[in-house]
Amino acid sequence: MSQDITDKLFTIRFKCDENSHLIIKEHNECLSCTHKDCNYFCPAEVYDWDLKQKMTTVAYENCIECGTCRIACPADNIKWVYPKGGYGMTYKMG
C-alpha cells in the first residue's frame, strides 16, 4: 500500500524550540520574488505567502530538516541552521 507525503510526515516528531531555526533574511526580497518558490519546494509546507501581510510566513514547527530551503531559494534568502541541542527531528520508525 502506497502512502502519500502527509501520511509519512506523521511518522516523525519535532520538538519545538521557541525560536525558529529557519529565518527569512530580508522580507523585502520576498516582495520582489515572482514565483514564491519556497511555497512549493518544501515537502513539509513550512513556507507560505501571506497576501494580507505581504510576507512569507515560516511554520518552522513543521520542518523535517531536509535542507531543501538552504539550496532551493533562488535569492538565497533563507537562513537554515540546525535546531539547538535537544530540539528538532525525532524519527519514530528508524
Secondary structure, DSSP 4 states (H G I P E B T S, - for coil): ----HHHHHTTEEEE--SS-SEEES-HHHHHH-SS-THHHH-TT--EEEETTTTEEEE-GGG-----HHHHH-TT--EEE-PPPTT-EEEES--
